[in-house]
Structures are given as structure tokens and as C-alpha cells.
Amino acid sequence: MTYHRKLFTTLAASSVAMTASLAAAQEAPITIVINQSPWFPGFQAVVEKYEEDTGNTVELDVNPFAGSLEKQRTAVRADESPFDLLIMNAGFFVEFYTGGFMQPLTDIDPDFALSEDIYTFDDSTCWNAEDKTITCDGGDLLSVPVNPNVLILHYRQDLYDEAGLSVPTTWDELYANAQALQTNSVYGISQRGQRGTFDVTYDVFPYIWSHGGGIVDQQEDGSYQVTINSPGTLAGMETYLKLANDVGHPSTAGQTQTNVIQNMATGRAAHINSVPAPGLFDDDTKSMVVGQVGYAPPPGTAEIPSATPLGHWLAGVPKNIADDKKQAALAFLTWFQTDEAQRAYAEAGSMPVSRAVLTSEMADQPEYRWMKAMAEALPNARLTFTFPEATQVLAITELRFNQAIGGEMDLKEALNTAADEITRVMQDAGYDMPAPEPLQ
């Protein structure tokens, strides 16, 4: 359900004080369309701080994942967008770049730049419209990252200490640890397998990448190749299923991200691969495992090290808004990149996009112990889809991966079926793409 929340200066104690605050505001009010997610409360808190610090006004239009995407699609095609900042996900930002809907930020202010402390997340902040490539080498700066959202391994540090276990770096080591910690009341691991918009597909990437697989891969010459039914993807999914079937939740195909996180928070899971929700796990009103969760990059294989998918979020300014709104949106993005804002973001329970903060003294404090794992995982993080047809492909992969995990389809059959369906989508979109050889 969509809801609107108007955030005014929290220091205002009366209508007179509010009037004075608004009169002092230097920028036009802006509206940000954003998804409801585990990291949203932290972003909301930072927006409130921005209002307190500047006197400027921000309205947040908060929606479920799919609802936010549809609102953004409609907004950029309208005569004038009702939103001044779009919070775009890694799974669909290319659609807005290739459509020419986003305003290059240096066109608003030639002096604007991404702070050297802010990650570019595989150059996803930039777009070269002439070459149609994601690159900051000759590309325009179109967005500023607002949340890293990568998968990292969460494990029960207390159970590891009791059993004398070492943090795993390979799936085989994770499997052995999960076996050692599995009991009648604790799952060895809880994995997301539920079909959604970008749910199970996102969570299987570390498995398939570390086995040399993929879904649709861009080649060196810029062309694309369907790889979802490659031997590497098959091997990665076999590893996923081995964990799910032997030491996982009895209904992995029905597990959402919320379920997985709750399994850890309630002490029901020894491991999860998830986007961090550190504020939740150390909140004694929401968690039974306060201070007991450790963090590490996702495992890999002996041949291919850990690689985590970028499920990050980017803030971009649509072209079809008034100039004063563009200036106001850029003012917020300038402030958001500051060390003060990024530290406040972390203190509010969300993940900063600043390398300086993730590697600062904060990471040595127990409540921010997840920062070191995040900083270690981010250099190997990869974009998942780099073409505008990603949402059509995801509709296929979400269904077929879920069916394979739930036992509705044989794994090879599911991967072959998905490969045929994805090939048709890409061919219909004009890509010169031969059908891949089926798995036998």
C-alpha cells in the first residue's frame, strides 16, 4: 500500500517556528519516490536530519518495490514528473538511462561531482549515451548512490565460538559449518527462494558466478549471450540446492527476504546470505541474537572467489521537472555525500555508500562490525543486468528458479526453459542472439 509522509523540520515546536524555518529554506521543496525496504528507516532519518540542518523540505513517496518502479516509469513519461528524485534499483536503472529520461547532473551544476569517497558501484552512476555503455570514462554522471545493498554472509558468531568453527570462504566450508550447527530448532542456513520482482534471482548470483555461470552476460565486443543454462550456472544452482535440501529451511521456495532475516533474528538460522539489516539484529526489541551475528563476504569456490551482486540504489534527477526543483534535488545529493550525512546514515541503521566511513574507526565498534565485511565485499561486487530488457528477463528467471527450488521442475529443464524464453525476449528486442545449446 502506497503512503505519503510529509517530513517537516522536527525542531519546529509551533506554527510560528515552522513558518520561520520554511522562510529560511534556500531550496524549493522536493519529492522523492522510494521503495519500502529494510534500509528505508535509515534513509528517512537522514532526510529528517537534512531538513533540520538546512530548513529545506522533503516529501517521501514510499511504495513497495514494484509500485515504486511503475510510478517512476509513469513519471518520466509525463509532461512533468511529480517526483524530483528517483531512487532507482540496480535491476532497472539502465532502463531510465537508455531512455534518456535522466538529467546529467553536471548540466544542472557544472561543478557538481561525485565525492572521491563515494563508490561508483561498477560505474553504474555514469552513462555514455553515444556508445550506450555504463562507464564513467567519457560517460555523463546521472546519479548518486544512496544504498549499497549487496549480499554478505551472516553467521552466528556465538555458535561458531562454541563449535570452534572458522568463517567459511568456500561453499564447501559453509556446507560443513551448516551441517555442524543444524539442530531440530536451528536451520543450518536460510536462503531466499521466493518468486518476486528481483528476489530469488538476486540471491542466487553468488552461487552461479562463483561457479563460472551467469544469466545474460555481456561479451567483450558489447554483444550479449544467454548463459543461464551453462554448465557453470547448473553447478552453482546445484550448490544452492544442496544447501537448501540438506541443511536449509524445509520450504526454501517460499522464503522471502523478510522470512530469511527473521529466521536469523529469532535464532532459527545459523547462516543467511542477505543484505545487512544490522540495526535489526542488535535491537533487543526485535532480535533474540543481539551481539551474536557475525559478518563476512559471501563464499566462493576454490577456483573463483566471492562475488556479490549489486542490488544497490541510485538517486537520479528526471529531466521533466522545473529548474528550481533540479537545483533543490542536487542540493540534497550534495549534502548526502558528506561525511556527516554518511555517518548519520550508518548511525540510523543503514549502510553508507562512503568508502571513508566503511573503513573508518566506526568499523571497529561492535555495533558497526558489519562494515568490514561490506568494505571487503564491495570491490568484487558486480552489476547483474546492463540492458533495458532486464525486467522482462527477471520475470522469467524469478519463475524458473523458484520452480526448480520448489521441485516443480527438474533443474536442467528449468534452466533450459528459461534460456529459450530469455533468447526470445532478447531477439524480439532486436539483439542478434543465437539460442544456446541445451543442457543434456
N, C-alpha and C positions, 0 to 999 in steps of 0.2 A: 504494500500500500504506500503510495507516494504521500509525503507530507512536507510542508514548508515550515521552516523555522527562521524567524527574523531575529538576528543577533544584534542587539544594541549595546552600547558601552555599559559594561557591568558596574562601572564606578558611579553611574548616574543614579542618584538617590531620590530624585524628584523630577518633575516635568521641567522645571527651570534649569536644572543641571543638564538634563538631556538636550534641551534646546541649545544651551551654551556649547555642549560637546559637538552637536551637529553643525553649529555655526562655525566651529573651529576646524571642521573637516576640510582637508585640502583636495580631496578627490571625490568624483561622483560615486554614488552608491553602486555596487556591483552585485551580480547574482552568479553563483557558482553552482553548476549542476554536477552532482557527485553520487556515487553509489553507497549504499549501506554496507558496511564491512567491519571486520574486527578492528581495523585501524581508524575507522571514522571518528570515534570519540576523541582520539588524539588530535586529528586534524581540526575538529570542531573547537577544541580547547585552544589551539594555535590561532584560529580565526578570532576567537574571543580576545586573545592577547593582542592581536593586530589591531582590533578595534580600540582596545584600551590604550595602546601605545600611540595610535595615530589619530583617533577620533573619526576615522573613516568607517563606513557602514558596509557590511557584507550580508547578503541573504544566501542561505544554503538551500538548494532544492535537492532533497535526498530521496533516492529511489533504489529499488532492487537492481541488481546488475543489469539484467536485460532491459528493464524500464529506463535506466539511465542512457543506455545505448540508443534506444529508439527515440528518446527525447532529443538527443544530440543530433541524430540523423535528420530529424524534422527541423530542428533549429537552424542548422547551417544551410538548409534549402529554402528557408522562409525569406521574405523581403528584409526582415530584421530579426536577428536572433534574440530571444528573451534572456539568453544566458551570455555572460561576458567572459566566463572561463569555462572551458570544457575539461573535465577530468577524464582522460581517455586511457583505456586499458591497453596493455601490450598486445592483446589479441586482436584489436581492431583499429589502432591509431593510424595504420597505413591507409586505411580506407579514407580517412579525413585528409591525409597528406596528398594522396594521389588525386583526390577530388578537387584539390586546390581551394579548400574551404578555410584553411588556417592562415592567419596573418603572420608573415615573418616578423619576429619581434624587433629586429633592428630597423624595420620600416616604421615602427612606432617611435622608437628612440634609437638613433644610430650608435649611441654609446652603450646601449644595453648589451650585456654579455653574460654567459653562464659562468658562475664563480668557479675558479680553479679547484675548489674543494668539493664541488658537486659532480657526482658521477654522470656520465653521458649515457650509461646503460646500453652499451654496444652501439653507440652513436644514434640511438633512437630519438634523440632530441632534434635531429637535423634531417633535412630532405633536399636532395638535388633534383629539382623538377625537370631539368633538361635531360639528365641521364636516368631519371626515375630510380634513384638509388638512395638508400639510407646511409648517409655519410656526413660527417662534419668537415670533411676535406672538400671544400667547394660547395657544400650544401648550406641552405638557409637554416638559421636557428628558429624552429617553430614551436618549441615547448620547453618547459622546465619540469624536471621530475618532482613528484610530490610524495611518492612512497615506493620503496624498493620491492617489496612483496616477492621475495624469492623463497624457494623451499629450503629449509635446513632441517637437519635431524634433531629431534628432541628425544632425550632418553632420561630414564630415571637414575639420577646420579646416586641416590641413596641405595637403590638396588644393585647398581654396579659396584659400589663400595663394599656392600655385604658379600657379593659373589666374587669379588676380586677380578672384575672384568675390565678390559681395555676398550676405549672408544673405537668403534669399527671404522675402517677406511674402505672396506670392500663389502659387497652384498653377502658374500660367504661368511664373513665375520659377523655381519649383522644377523644373519640367519642363526648362527651358532649362539650368539648372545640372546636372541629372542627365544630360542629353544630353552636356554638355561633359566630364563626368567618367567616363562609361561607357567601359569598355575590355573586352577579352576576358577579363580577370581580375577586373574590378570591376563590379558591378551599379550602375546609376545610382541605383536605390532598391530596397530590400527591404521588402515590405508583408506584413502578416499576412492570409491569406485562408482559413485552415483553419477548418473547421466544428468547434465545440466547445460549451461551455456559454454563454459570453459572450465569444467570441473575435473572429471576423470582424465581427460586428455592432458591437462596441465600436470597432473600428479604422476603420470607415467613417463614423462620426458626423462627424468634422471635415470630410469631403468633402461630405456631404449637407447639413449645417447651413449651411455657408458658401455653398451654392447655393440656400438657402431651402427645403430639403426637411426631411423628418423620417420617423418611423416611425408612432408613435401620439402625437399632440400634444394636450395639454390646452388647451381654449379658455378665454377669459376668464370664461365663465359656469360653468366647472367641468366641462363635458362633454368628451368625448374624440372625436377624429376620426382615422381612419386616413389617413396621408399617405405611406405607403411607395411608392405608385405616383403620386405627384405629379410635376409637371414638375421641381421642384427636386431631388427625390431622384434622378430619372433623370439630371439634369445632373451631380449630384455623383458618381454611380456611373460616368458616362461619363468623368469626370476621373480617377477611381481607375483605371479600366480602361486609359485612355490611358497613364498612367504604368506600369502593370503590363505592358502588352503591348509598349510601345515601349522602355522603359528599365528594366524591372523584372526580377525573378527569372523564369527560364523556367517555373517551376512555382509561381506565386504562390498558387494554390488549395490547395497542400499545405503552405504555410509557417505554422508555429506561432509563437507569441511567442518561444519559445526559439530557433527557427531564425533569426528576424529579428535577435534580439540577438546570436546567434553570428555571423551574417553581418557585423555591424559589428565585433565583437571580433576576428574573424580577418582583417579588412581586405578583405572581399569585397563590402562595400556602401559607397557614398558617402553614402547617406542612409537613415534609418529614422524612422518616427513610432512612438514606443514610450514606455511608462512607463520612467522613468530607472532604469538599473542602474549608477550612477556608480562604485561600488566595483569592479565587474567590469571596466569599461573601463580603469581606471587600475591594475589589478592585473597586474603583469608576468608572473605565473604563469598567467594566464587570458586575457590580451589581447595582441594584436600592434599595438594602436593606442594605447598608453599616452600620455596627454597630447595626443592628436591629435583628440579628439572635442569638437566644439562643440555648444552647445545653444541652442534658440530656441523660441518658441511655434509651434504648427502654422500653416501658411499658411492664408489665406482667399482671398476673391476681391476684385476691385476694389470691388464693391458691399457685400459682407458680410465683416467682419473675422474673424480667427481665433476659433474657439470649440472648446474641447476637452471631451470627455465626462468626467464624474466616474465613475471606476471605483474610488472610494475605499472605505475600510473603516472601519466604526464598531464600537465596543465597547459592548454593552448588557448589562444585568443582567436575567436572566429572573425572572419573578415567583415561579416554583415552586421556590425554594431557601430554605434557612433564613435567619433574620435575621442571624446572625453571618457567614454567607457573603456576604450582601448588603453588610454593613459592610466586610468584607475586600475585596470587589471594588471598592467605592467608594474604599477607601484606595489601591488600586493606581491607579485612574483619577485620583485627586487628585495623586499623585506623578508620574504620566506627563505631566501638563500642565506641570510645572515647567520652567523654562529649563534647568536642569541636565540633566534627563532628555531634553529635546528636542535639546540639543546632543550628548549622548552617543549618541542615536539617529542623528544625522547622521554623527558620527564613526565609527559602526559600519557605515556604508554604506547607510543607509536614508533616506527622505525625511521630515523633520519636518512636523508639522501646525501649527507655530507661525509666524505671520507675523513675529514678532520675530526668530526665528532665521533665516528665509529672507532677511530684509533686513538682517541684522547684518553685522559685519565679516567673518564667515566666508565670505560670498559673494564677497569679493574675493580669497580664497585659491584657487590653481589647482585644488586637489582638490575644491573646492565650487563651481566655476564654473557648475554646473547650477542653482544656487539662484536666480539672477537670472531665468532662463527660466521656472522654476517659479513664482516670485512674479509674473511678468508674465502667465502663462497663467491662474492661478487666479481672478482677478476675472471672467474671461469663461467659466469652467467651468460646465457645466450638468448637471443631473440628466438621466438618459436615460429612465427609466421611473418613473412615480409611481402605479402601480396594482398590486394584488397578483397580477394575472394575468401579470406580466412573464415568468415562467419559461416559460409556455405560448407566449407571443409569441416569445420568444427561440428556442425550438425550431424555429419556422417561419423566422425571419429567418436563423438560422445555416445552415439547409439551402439556402434560396433564394439568398442572397447567394453562398454557396460555389458553387452550381451555375452562377450567372451568371459568376463569375470564372473557373471552370474550363471554361467553354464548353459545359456540359451543357444549358443553357437559354439562349435569347435573353434579353437583359437586360429588355426590356419584358415578355416573357412571365413571367419570374421575379418581377418586381415586381407585376404584375397577379395572379399566382397567390398570392403572399404576402398581398396586400391582401384577397383573398377569404377566405383561411384565417384571417387575423387578425380580420376582421369577424365571422366565425362564432364564434371564441373569445370575443370581447367581447359579442356578442349572447347567447350561451349563458350568460355570466356575469351577464346582466341589464342590460347597458348599452343605451341607446337609441341605436343607431348605424347609420345607413344605409350601404349599400355605396358606396364611392367610384366615380366614373366611371373606367373602364379607360383606360390609355394606348393610343393608337392608333398 
